[in-house]
Amino acid sequence: MRISLAQFASDADPAENLHVVEQAADAAAQAGSRLLVLPEATMRRFGLPLREIAEPVDGPWADRVRAIARERALTVVVGMFTPAPDGRVHNTLLVTGPGVDTHYDKIHLYDAFGFTESRTVAAGADPVVFDVDGVRVGLATCYDIRFAGLFQALADRGAALIAVSASWAAGPGKVEQWELLARARALDSTSYVAACGQPAPSGRSPENRDPTGIGHSLVAAPDGTVVGGLDAAPGMLTVDVDPTRVDAVRRTLPVLANRRW
């Protein structure tokens, strides 16, 4: 199955960001991809108010993504924000495409490195897996990648590929951590991990510490090897993933079957 990761920087206007989603979907469809993964916070970048632009998953922003996916017969994973009952928002991944329409609310909130995501974002509770052309695909968002248990839970639900959408905060060692964690989670779950983040921002104040991205999107195979990757700049990564490789690795390295906890 061919997949594409669109590493692009969202900005303040959700409508303008939809134009970039459409351009990425065009490029992915032309490349023959069946799945397009876009970053966390595609709807609006972090560092700006989120509640004022949050919409339900059946709202107009999500419906436009549905139309984009439908017109290209493509499954799209995209980061948006949905209202939470307590006045906060959910950090949501919308998934829409042929035969699938679901969403995932980020479980592990980024209360780390001096940030407190839980102040404005309410946590989700349930792992999500869906099908694309018979391949089971799991979902994770940014800080989730530090929690091996989620990735193993997704594999237990049949995931052979786990899509990670992120807006990874910059800092000392953060690129190395991102790459290490993507490869480690592939090994933990013996699944492909397709980790798509926002690129490193340009033209912004160095004092701005909002988690707006570092780039370096990559796809790791179930044995931890890197299938393909990008640098810090905006770009598109397209790779082929082979579900039979998942089966082969799980026979050779049966960590899911052998684990005690």
SEROVO-379483 format. One record per residue (C-alpha): x, y, z; residue in one letter. Coordinates in nm, 4 decimals. Example, Ala and Ser with C-alpha at 12.3 -4.5 7.8 and 13.67 -1.06 7.14 Angstrom:
# residues 2
ATOM        xx        yy        zz  code
ATOM    1.2300   -0.4500    0.7800     a
ATOM    1.3670   -0.1060    0.7140     s
END
This chain:
# residues 261
ATOM        xx        yy        zz  code
ATOM    0.0000    0.0000    0.0000     m
ATOM    0.1344    0.3409   -0.0950     r
ATOM    0.1094    0.6174    0.1641     i
ATOM    0.2029    0.9861    0.1675     s
ATOM    0.3000    1.2146    0.4563     l
ATOM    0.2489    1.5877    0.4000     a
ATOM    0.4903    1.7893    0.6152     q
ATOM    0.3480    2.1407    0.6048     f
ATOM    0.3111    2.4339    0.8432     a
ATOM   -0.0423    2.5321    0.9344     s
ATOM   -0.1216    2.8911    1.0269     d
ATOM   -0.3997    3.0921    1.1865     a
ATOM   -0.6800    3.0588    0.9310     d
ATOM   -0.8530    2.7176    0.9168     p
ATOM   -0.9930    2.7976    0.5706     a
ATOM   -0.6472    2.8731    0.4310     e
ATOM   -0.5133    2.5565    0.5873     n
ATOM   -0.7825    2.3622    0.4007     l
ATOM   -0.6288    2.4832    0.0747     h
ATOM   -0.3022    2.3192    0.1745     v
ATOM   -0.4887    1.9983    0.2637     v
ATOM   -0.6398    2.0003   -0.0835     e
ATOM   -0.3019    2.0552   -0.2493     q
ATOM   -0.1500    1.7718   -0.0460     a
ATOM   -0.4399    1.5437   -0.1378     a
ATOM   -0.3900    1.6229   -0.5066     d
ATOM   -0.0206    1.5356   -0.4814     a
ATOM   -0.0895    1.2152   -0.2863     a
ATOM   -0.3561    1.1012   -0.5329     a
ATOM   -0.1291    1.1735   -0.8289     q
ATOM    0.1411    0.9648   -0.6607     a
ATOM   -0.0999    0.6728   -0.6337     g
ATOM   -0.1240    0.6820   -0.2545     s
ATOM   -0.4191    0.5269   -0.0737     r
ATOM   -0.3539    0.7045    0.2583     l
ATOM   -0.2499    1.0633    0.3283     l
ATOM   -0.1266    1.1590    0.6762     v
ATOM   -0.1189    1.5290    0.7694     l
ATOM    0.0172    1.6878    1.0883     p
ATOM   -0.1402    1.7517    1.4232     e
ATOM   -0.2983    2.0990    1.4440     a
ATOM   -0.3506    2.1223    1.0687     t
ATOM   -0.6682    2.3200    1.1393     m
ATOM   -0.4740    2.5898    1.3264     r
ATOM   -0.1211    2.5965    1.4612     r
ATOM   -0.0463    2.5997    1.8310     f
ATOM    0.0250    2.9305    2.0033     g
ATOM   -0.3116    3.0764    1.8972     l
ATOM   -0.6572    3.0448    2.0599     p
ATOM   -0.8117    2.7076    1.9779     l
ATOM   -1.1601    2.7130    2.1284     r
ATOM   -1.2767    2.9883    1.8945     e
ATOM   -1.2091    2.7778    1.5824     i
ATOM   -1.2982    2.4342    1.7217     a
ATOM   -1.5790    2.2549    1.5361     e
ATOM   -1.7487    1.9171    1.5806     p
ATOM   -1.6449    1.6304    1.3541     v
ATOM   -1.9669    1.6813    1.1571     d
ATOM   -1.9011    2.0546    1.1129     g
ATOM   -1.8146    2.2453    0.7932     p
ATOM   -1.4344    2.2200    0.8266     w
ATOM   -1.4461    1.8418    0.8621     a
ATOM   -1.7071    1.8149    0.5877     d
ATOM   -1.4740    1.9957    0.3497     r
ATOM   -1.2004    1.7435    0.4321     v
ATOM   -1.4526    1.4679    0.3585     r
ATOM   -1.5227    1.6196    0.0187     a
ATOM   -1.1497    1.6473   -0.0567     i
ATOM   -1.0999    1.2806    0.0325     a
ATOM   -1.4094    1.1636   -0.1543     r
ATOM   -1.3212    1.3494   -0.4742     e
ATOM   -0.9810    1.1762   -0.4819     r
ATOM   -1.0856    0.8320   -0.3497     a
ATOM   -0.8223    0.8814   -0.0809     l
ATOM   -0.8206    0.8225    0.2953     t
ATOM   -0.7029    1.1329    0.4821     v
ATOM   -0.5789    1.1660    0.8413     v
ATOM   -0.5785    1.5294    0.9531     v
ATOM   -0.5381    1.7151    1.2831     g
ATOM   -0.8205    1.9402    1.3976     m
ATOM   -0.9758    2.0686    1.7214     f
ATOM   -1.3225    1.9766    1.8437     t
ATOM   -1.5170    2.1270    2.1368     p
ATOM   -1.5006    1.9474    2.4720     a
ATOM   -1.7972    1.9707    2.7135     p
ATOM   -1.5945    2.1512    2.9822     d
ATOM   -1.4970    2.4489    2.7658     g
ATOM   -1.1646    2.3060    2.6533     r
ATOM   -1.1081    2.1368    2.3165     v
ATOM   -1.0143    1.7874    2.2073     h
ATOM   -0.6982    1.7486    2.0003     n
ATOM   -0.8610    1.5361    1.7324     t
ATOM   -0.7468    1.3353    1.4320     l
ATOM   -1.0203    1.3117    1.1715     l
ATOM   -1.0024    1.0095    0.9400     v
ATOM   -1.2163    1.0075    0.6288     t
ATOM   -1.2092    0.8240    0.2987     g
ATOM   -1.3578    0.5316    0.1092     p
ATOM   -1.5513    0.3230    0.3604     g
ATOM   -1.4122    0.4995    0.6696     v
ATOM   -1.5198    0.7972    0.8784     d
ATOM   -1.3878    0.8066    1.2336     t
ATOM   -1.1826    1.0186    1.4690     h
ATOM   -0.9345    0.9897    1.7534     y
ATOM   -0.8987    1.2275    2.0492     d
ATOM   -0.5399    1.2524    2.1767     k
ATOM   -0.5009    1.0467    2.4939     i
ATOM   -0.1649    1.1617    2.6334     h
ATOM   -0.1548    1.5396    2.6782     l
ATOM    0.1693    1.7339    2.6524     y
ATOM    0.2231    1.8382    3.0119     d
ATOM    0.6011    1.8297    2.9767     a
ATOM    0.9016    2.0480    2.8928     f
ATOM    0.7258    2.3465    3.0497     g
ATOM    0.4037    2.3115    2.8496     f
ATOM    0.0607    2.2327    2.9966     t
ATOM   -0.1590    2.1124    2.7127     e
ATOM   -0.4209    1.9907    2.9610     s
ATOM   -0.4982    2.3521    3.0525     r
ATOM   -0.6804    2.3998    2.7216     t
ATOM   -0.7183    2.0442    2.5874     v
ATOM   -0.9268    1.7566    2.7296     a
ATOM   -0.7834    1.4055    2.6989     a
ATOM   -0.9389    1.1300    2.4946     g
ATOM   -0.9744    0.7757    2.6257     a
ATOM   -1.0042    0.5227    2.3435     d
ATOM   -0.7480    0.3861    2.0946     p
ATOM   -0.8726    0.3878    1.7341     v
ATOM   -0.7998    0.1487    1.4468     v
ATOM   -0.9512    0.1594    1.0977     f
ATOM   -0.9093   -0.0170    0.7614     d
ATOM   -0.7552    0.1037    0.4361     v
ATOM   -0.7622   -0.1537    0.1543     d
ATOM   -0.7693   -0.4339    0.4092     g
ATOM   -0.4762   -0.2956    0.6110     v
ATOM   -0.5502   -0.2109    0.9745     r
ATOM   -0.4222    0.1368    1.0657     v
ATOM   -0.3899    0.2790    1.4181     g
ATOM   -0.3689    0.6417    1.5274     l
ATOM   -0.1511    0.8400    1.7661     a
ATOM   -0.0830    1.2100    1.8174     t
ATOM    0.2529    1.3694    1.8992     c
ATOM    0.3244    1.3107    2.2737     y
ATOM    0.1487    0.9723    2.2415     d
ATOM    0.4655    0.8476    2.0717     i
ATOM    0.6421    0.8382    2.4102     r
ATOM    0.4019    0.5710    2.5389     f
ATOM    0.4808    0.2221    2.4111     a
ATOM    0.1673    0.0752    2.5681     g
ATOM   -0.0605    0.2651    2.3298     l
ATOM    0.1254    0.1320    2.0273     f
ATOM    0.1085   -0.2238    2.1566     q
ATOM   -0.2628   -0.1776    2.2279     a
ATOM   -0.3102   -0.0668    1.8668     l
ATOM   -0.1190   -0.3721    1.7447     a
ATOM   -0.3393   -0.5900    1.9665     d
ATOM   -0.6360   -0.4416    1.7786     r
ATOM   -0.4813   -0.5532    1.4504     g
ATOM   -0.2845   -0.2465    1.3425     a
ATOM   -0.0066   -0.3207    1.0935     a
ATOM    0.0547    0.0522    1.0378     l
ATOM    0.0320    0.3301    1.2970     i
ATOM   -0.0060    0.6880    1.1740     a
ATOM    0.1362    0.9520    1.4076     v
ATOM    0.0444    1.3169    1.3478     s
ATOM    0.2552    1.5697    1.5357     a
ATOM    0.3546    1.9292    1.5923     s
ATOM    0.6731    1.8389    1.7786     w
ATOM    0.8247    2.1138    1.9921     a
ATOM    1.1825    2.2123    1.9179     a
ATOM    1.4610    2.1977    2.1750     g
ATOM    1.7945    2.0346    2.2534     p
ATOM    1.7912    1.6754    2.1374     g
ATOM    1.4285    1.6856    2.0245     k
ATOM    1.4965    1.5795    1.6641     v
ATOM    1.6973    1.2834    1.7869     e
ATOM    1.4232    1.1901    2.0342     q
ATOM    1.1550    1.2089    1.7637     w
ATOM    1.3456    0.9797    1.5288     e
ATOM    1.4424    0.7396    1.8074     l
ATOM    1.0872    0.7184    1.9406     l
ATOM    0.9335    0.6522    1.5974     a
ATOM    1.1758    0.3657    1.5379     r
ATOM    1.1346    0.2311    1.8923     a
ATOM    0.7549    0.2313    1.8684     r
ATOM    0.7811    0.0403    1.5395     a
ATOM    0.9893   -0.2221    1.7205     l
ATOM    0.7623   -0.2272    2.0274     d
ATOM    0.4555   -0.2936    1.8148     s
ATOM    0.6293   -0.4673    1.5204     t
ATOM    0.4234   -0.2372    1.2979     s
ATOM    0.5023    0.0301    1.0441     y
ATOM    0.5057    0.3757    1.2026     v
ATOM    0.4298    0.6698    0.9727     a
ATOM    0.5216    0.9786    1.1757     a
ATOM    0.4216    1.3087    1.0140     c
ATOM    0.5010    1.6414    1.1770     g
ATOM    0.4888    2.0078    1.0946     q
ATOM    0.8133    2.1493    0.9502     p
ATOM    1.0461    2.3762    1.1416     a
ATOM    0.8984    2.7289    1.1337     p
ATOM    1.0741    3.0043    0.9425     s
ATOM    1.0619    3.3744    1.0097     g
ATOM    0.9396    3.3445    1.3668     r
ATOM    1.0992    3.4882    1.6763     s
ATOM    1.3532    3.2549    1.8413     p
ATOM    1.1871    3.3417    2.1729     e
ATOM    0.8642    3.1795    2.0528     n
ATOM    0.8465    2.8371    2.2202     r
ATOM    0.5115    2.7198    2.0831     d
ATOM    0.5272    2.3543    1.9696     p
ATOM    0.5058    2.4363    1.6005     t
ATOM    0.7290    2.1664    1.4564     g
ATOM    1.0753    2.0362    1.3735     i
ATOM    1.0033    1.8461    1.0524     g
ATOM    1.1891    1.5158    1.0026     h
ATOM    0.8773    1.3150    0.9198     s
ATOM    0.9630    0.9496    0.8625     l
ATOM    0.8289    0.6009    0.8082     v
ATOM    0.9826    0.3208    1.0143     a
ATOM    0.9380   -0.0466    0.9257     a
ATOM    0.8340   -0.3086    1.1851     p
ATOM    1.2001   -0.4023    1.2352     d
ATOM    1.2870   -0.0402    1.3180     g
ATOM    1.4604    0.0437    0.9916     t
ATOM    1.3779    0.3764    0.8276     v
ATOM    1.1941    0.3365    0.4970     v
ATOM    1.2054    0.7072    0.4135     g
ATOM    1.2292    1.0484    0.5747     g
ATOM    1.2353    1.4243    0.5270     l
ATOM    1.4482    1.7067    0.6656     d
ATOM    1.3207    2.0148    0.8503     a
ATOM    1.1653    2.1867    0.5470     a
ATOM    0.8121    2.1467    0.4114     p
ATOM    0.7723    1.8504    0.1797     g
ATOM    0.5915    1.5309    0.0881     m
ATOM    0.7134    1.1791    0.1660     l
ATOM    0.5643    0.8880   -0.0304     t
ATOM    0.6560    0.5269    0.0443     v
ATOM    0.5187    0.1770   -0.0076     d
ATOM    0.4397   -0.0338    0.2985     v
ATOM    0.4102   -0.4124    0.2768     d
ATOM    0.1776   -0.5814    0.5298     p
ATOM    0.3476   -0.9158    0.4655     t
ATOM    0.6647   -0.7652    0.6131     r
ATOM    0.4722   -0.7111    0.9382     v
ATOM    0.3748   -1.0780    0.9449     d
ATOM    0.7335   -1.1855    0.8766     a
ATOM    0.8812   -0.9652    1.1493     v
ATOM    0.6208   -1.0804    1.4023     r
ATOM    0.7164   -1.4421    1.3332     r
ATOM    1.0872   -1.3682    1.3740     t
ATOM    1.0542   -1.1191    1.6610     l
ATOM    0.7361   -1.2145    1.8521     p
ATOM    0.7562   -0.9451    2.1192     v
ATOM    0.3780   -0.9075    2.1272     l
ATOM    0.3336   -1.2790    2.1914     a
ATOM    0.6263   -1.3072    2.4349     n
ATOM    0.5543   -1.0056    2.6596     r
ATOM    0.4619   -1.0683    3.0228     r
ATOM    0.3135   -0.7240    3.1024     w
END
